[in-house]
Amino acid sequence: MQEKSEFLTEALVFQVKSQQAQVIRILDSKSIQYELIDISVGGELRDEMRNKAGDPTAVPPQLFNEDQYCGNYEMFSDAVEADTVEQFLKLA
């Protein structure tokens, strides 16, 4: 069971990194300024992200405009498809 658990953890890490890279590419392509916050450096930052997102199990990437929660990766991806990224990020 340990081996399966490690595989799932590695798969989740890969998925998170892929999603983060996609968000960064899109924000860069639209010249939208952003700040990356590495929640892996401490549980306090992770807890703050989850609290602001209103989801005690939220995983990155979560997107915020200052302290205002915008949404998770799936919601961001939907906004990209609908060409409403600026509205999603509360910039327009």
PALO-361244 format. One line per field, with one value per residue: x, y, z of N, C-alpha, C in turn. Coordinates in pm, whole numbers, m for minus. Layout:
// residues N
n.u = X;...;
n.v = Y;...;
n.w = Z;...;
ca.u = X;...;
ca.v = Y;...;
ca.w = Z;...;
c.u = X;...;
c.v = Y;...;
c.w = Z;...;
This chain:
// residues 92
n.u = 83;201;358;161;46;263;288;45;78;299;182;m15;146;276;54;m31;197;196;m48;4;211;74;m110;71;188;m34;m105;132;126;m82;15;m37;22;150;185;365;305;460;330;437;635;548;301;129;92;m38;m271;m378;m432;m627;m823;m893;m990;m1209;m1225;m1134;m981;m854;m627;m328;m323;m462;m639;m612;m710;m545;m669;m902;m1081;m1063;m1084;m1035;m807;m963;m1178;m1041;m941;m1181;m1251;m1049;m1114;m1356;m1270;m1262;m1079;m981;m1210;m1265;m1042;m1104;m1026;m1140;
n.v = m120;120;181;241;467;646;672;797;1038;1145;1171;1363;1583;1625;1695;1934;2098;2108;2238;2482;2578;2614;2817;3025;3057;3150;3387;3533;3553;3726;3949;3996;4097;3920;3754;3491;3258;3043;2781;2558;2606;2634;2535;2730;2919;2754;2694;2951;3001;2805;2887;3142;3058;2924;2652;2374;2171;2257;2263;2383;2510;2806;3101;3447;3790;4023;3999;3888;3610;3438;3191;2836;2616;2479;2653;2875;2771;2732;3001;3083;2937;3060;3309;3504;3581;3817;3917;3702;3718;3947;4192;4345;
n.w = 0;62;m164;m358;m242;m249;m524;m590;m454;m592;m844;m790;m720;m964;m1122;m996;m1037;m1317;m1366;m1238;m1400;m1640;m1568;m1516;m1773;m1918;m1780;m1818;m2100;m2133;m2020;m1750;m1429;m1147;m829;m706;m453;m245;m96;13;190;446;681;771;563;379;523;538;265;219;398;295;50;130;158;321;213;m12;m287;m446;m786;m650;m711;m649;m612;m469;m150;m228;m323;m627;m763;m838;m1020;m1217;m1251;m1344;m1583;m1721;m1753;m1923;m2154;m2212;m2269;m2066;m1874;m1751;m1625;m1455;m1286;m1163;m1272;m1460;
ca.u = 0;293;398;47;33;370;255;m62;137;379;89;m77;248;293;m65;m27;302;150;m151;68;284;m27;m159;179;198;m148;m92;242;85;m175;87;m102;119;107;282;357;327;493;269;509;734;493;160;53;52;m137;m395;m431;m488;m750;m921;m940;m1065;m1329;m1222;m1027;m902;m808;m488;m290;m324;m580;m610;m665;m676;m519;m729;m1029;m1070;m1115;m1122;m932;m756;m1070;m1253;m952;m940;m1310;m1243;m961;m1194;m1461;m1202;m1306;m977;m974;m1328;m1244;m943;m1160;m945;m1221;
ca.v = 0;234;213;306;599;730;699;896;1165;1195;1211;1489;1687;1652;1765;2071;2171;2130;2341;2609;2623;2661;2947;3122;3083;3231;3522;3599;3583;3839;4056;4019;4085;3828;3716;3350;3232;2902;2736;2441;2648;2631;2503;2852;2974;2662;2715;3081;2983;2727;2972;3244;2989;2869;2508;2319;2071;2317;2245;2480;2655;2886;3235;3557;3928;4068;3903;3843;3480;3433;3055;2733;2595;2443;2775;2956;2707;2767;3143;3089;2888;3158;3436;3596;3573;3944;3923;3599;3770;4073;4301;4425;
ca.w = 0;66;m300;m423;m181;m302;m664;m593;m412;m704;m950;m749;m731;m1107;m1168;m942;m1107;m1455;m1362;m1206;m1519;m1736;m1521;m1537;m1917;m1962;m1723;m1890;m2237;m2127;m1949;m1621;m1320;m1042;m727;m669;m311;m227;30;63;290;581;695;797;433;322;596;497;132;232;466;200;m55;190;136;404;141;m137;m327;m548;m772;m616;m761;m569;m646;m332;m58;m284;m388;m763;m793;m849;m1155;m1309;m1279;m1428;m1715;m1783;m1792;m2041;m2267;m2240;m2292;m1961;m1768;m1678;m1535;m1353;m1192;m1110;m1323;m1553;
c.u = 87;330;285;30;140;341;148;m11;218;289;23;22;269;176;m64;77;261;46;m91;141;188;m81;m54;192;86;m138;19;199;m10;m114;16;2;62;221;260;385;344;440;341;609;679;344;73;4;m53;m272;m460;m497;m622;m860;m979;m1024;m1196;m1340;m1105;m942;m845;m660;m455;m313;m462;m545;m685;m629;m668;m578;m860;m1009;m1136;m1161;m1004;m891;m868;m1152;m1171;m952;m1069;m1309;m1155;m1041;m1300;m1404;m1249;m1207;m974;m1092;m1312;m1148;m984;m1074;m1025;m1351;
c.v = 125;278;285;448;694;767;807;1033;1226;1243;1344;1604;1725;1732;1911;2154;2202;2241;2477;2664;2677;2798;3055;3157;3176;3373;3599;3640;3702;3959;4095;3995;3995;3806;3568;3336;3082;2855;2614;2478;2647;2606;2626;2915;2886;2683;2848;3072;2912;2808;3075;3182;2933;2719;2449;2214;2126;2290;2348;2424;2711;3029;3340;3689;3998;3963;3846;3713;3484;3292;2961;2715;2564;2566;2868;2902;2737;2912;3161;3047;2989;3297;3543;3599;3702;3957;3822;3651;3903;4193;4393;4465;
c.w = 0;m75;m374;m371;m235;m447;m674;m553;m525;m818;m916;m761;m877;m1161;m1122;m1017;m1251;m1460;m1331;m1327;m1624;m1695;m1548;m1685;m1964;m1908;m1793;m2030;m2243;m2054;m1820;m1512;m1211;m943;m695;m520;m294;m92;87;172;432;582;715;666;366;390;558;360;142;299;370;88;m1;173;215;334;10;m160;m433;m689;m739;m655;m680;m635;m512;m237;m109;m362;m525;m800;m803;m995;m1254;m1348;m1370;m1571;m1790;m1832;m1914;m2165;m2309;m2273;m2193;m1843;m1685;m1582;m1421;m1245;m1130;m1147;m1413;m1488;
